[in-house]
Amino acid sequence: MGLKVVIVGAVAAGPKAACHIMRLLPDAEITMVDEDSLISYGGCGIPYFVAGDVADEKELRSTSFHMVRDIDFFEKAKGIKTMTETSALSIDRKNKTVRVKSLKTGEESDLAYDKLLLATGSRPFKLPIPGIDAENVFAISTLTSGIKVKDLLIANKVGTAVVIGGGAIGVEMAEAFSDLWGVETTLIEFAPHLFPGAVDEPCGNIMADCLRRNGVDVYVNEGAQEIICKDGKAVAVKTNNREIPCDLVIAATGVRVRNELAVAAGLQVGLRGGITVNSRMQTSDPNIYAAGDCSEIVHMVSGERMTIPLGSLANREGRVAGTNIAGKNAHFKGAVGSFIVKAYDTAMGSAGLTMRAARMAGFDPACVWISTGDRAHFFPTHAALYLCLVYDKRTRKVLGIQGTGPGDSDSLSVRLDTAMAFMTQGGVGDGARVEDLCNAETAYAPPFSSAIDAINNLAFTAENQMNGYLTMMDPMEFIKMAEAGFPDPDTVIVDVRTWVEVEPFVEKYGKDKWIYFPYATSRENSLDVLPKDKNILLFCSSGGRAYEVIRVLAPAGFNNIRFVPGGHAFMSKLSRKWLPESQQ
């Protein structure tokens, strides 16, 4: 008789663990239990199914060799008993049984186990507002809910939609509605910018600009106060500032861990509700494991414990749990909370800590922003990357990376992955220093990167700031000053681009406020045209020339110089209001 394994949850971590155990222990007796009728699907692909990029929902449930992962597949091809539409009610740790109930018949029974894996995942956070239970309000948390939404779109029953929540699901669903289906779409976010927990304001603003350029209305600093209903259906969403008509509402307001089984069984859970596990994915009961969204893992940079609802992590955690359940030895060190998302022509992603998160974690952070090329500047498909590196001023440790790039290539994900490889080396808290990224080796050819790769360029800029060669201003500080017309009489902008580029800004702001100081002749220019008693903001197209001019001015006694990160390329992505009329 083989090892008896019960797995609660059959979407990502559960199936991965089950299949891995069967490969290691072919005589194991494995039973998977799940409340839904659809199992083992790519949940992160649901917005792409709604958008039409994935034509058939079966593709999200299929293997790479096009077999649908249903009950027959698991039982006949994998040897794994699968109970769908079945709820796990309780765990009897003393007798090592799980009480389950068929949602179709109401029948209850006990499943005996030698080892138990909890892969219960997470559930959508339900906003405590009137109307949230209306029949046309959906949280895209399961494939079943995604199918219902797409059916409404196919039936032409949706002309207007409101998406509540500016995270990955919210942004992806907004694109799906507007781009493929032509639905008039509004996205609202309670925080000051999109993706508030994952990126800092500049990245969030670039994504908001992308959505607006493509016809999606985006409102930040607005919370949904009520979903107005008629005959049980949502007809409008009321915020603190407006009332938005709608035929459909997507509540993409985050998730909460499903830990009820674990809590009722007396297993240890963390402050954020995640089931506490060690590096072997083992809970406080050595015979019970947990993996996926419901488990609490270690942040490799901060050392804090966290939950991260990502299918990629769930699969890796499931494999580690499966290895250990099978009597072998494997460890999951932790993660840095990486993510990437695409909407229209823009990709955005991050790994590690934002500036805000770094401060909260007790670091003394600083950051640099750059505008750089994703490949050689002379290559025809060259595009811009806007990257930020967050580091600790005391230790020079890399704390995080974030940025935006072209949505039709993997140029952003390649740089995030490179940084992550360094940030996760060693143990928790070890990671990389800025100098490590300065010397990071990357595969080079003009179609793929520059001779000095974007990741090197980013680290070089951070090193220059750490060594006192430049002082970078906060991007949003510049935008706020610019949108107000640079009212401070003690601040001037020194622009080192060509006169053709500079002239419209001189005309808009005046030659005493916007000073022309060409880079091409910077070592011959008279320094008398620049006021030493003013605060100078050094400006160019993307940053390179401005830095060169800083190194000319600094030895000449100009001590109040700040570098405008990314120059015109980056600042014009953050806001167009301050630009000359011809560029708006």
Secondary structure, 3 states (H helix, E strand, C coil): CCCEEEEECCCCHHHHHHHHHHHHCCCCEEEEECCCCCCCCCHHHHHHHHHCCCCCHHHHHECCCCCECCHHHHHHHCCCEEECCEEEEEEECCCCEEEEEECCCCCEEEEECCEEEECCCEEECCCCCCCCCCCCEECCCCHHHHHHHHHHHHCCCCCEEEEECCCHHHHHHHHHHHHHCCCEEEEEECCCCCCCCCCCHHHHHHHHHHHHHCCCEEEECCCEEEEEEECCEEEEEEECCCEEECCEEEECCCEEECCHHHHHCCCCECCCCCEECCCCCECCCCCEEECCCCEEEEECCCCCEECCCCHHHHHHHHHHHHHHHCCCCCCCCCECCCEEEEECCEEEEEEECCHHHHHHCCCCEEEEEEEEECCCCCCCCCCEEEEEEEEECCCCEEEEEEEEEECCCCHHHHHHHHHHHHHCCCCCCCCCEHHHHHCCCCCCCCCCCCCCCHHHHHHHHHHHHHCCCCCECCHHHHHHHHHCCCCCCCEEEEECCCHHHHHHHHHHHCCCCEEECCHHHCCCCCHHHCCCCCEEEEECCCCHHHHHHHHHHHHHCCCCEEECCCHHHHHHHHCCCCCCHHHC
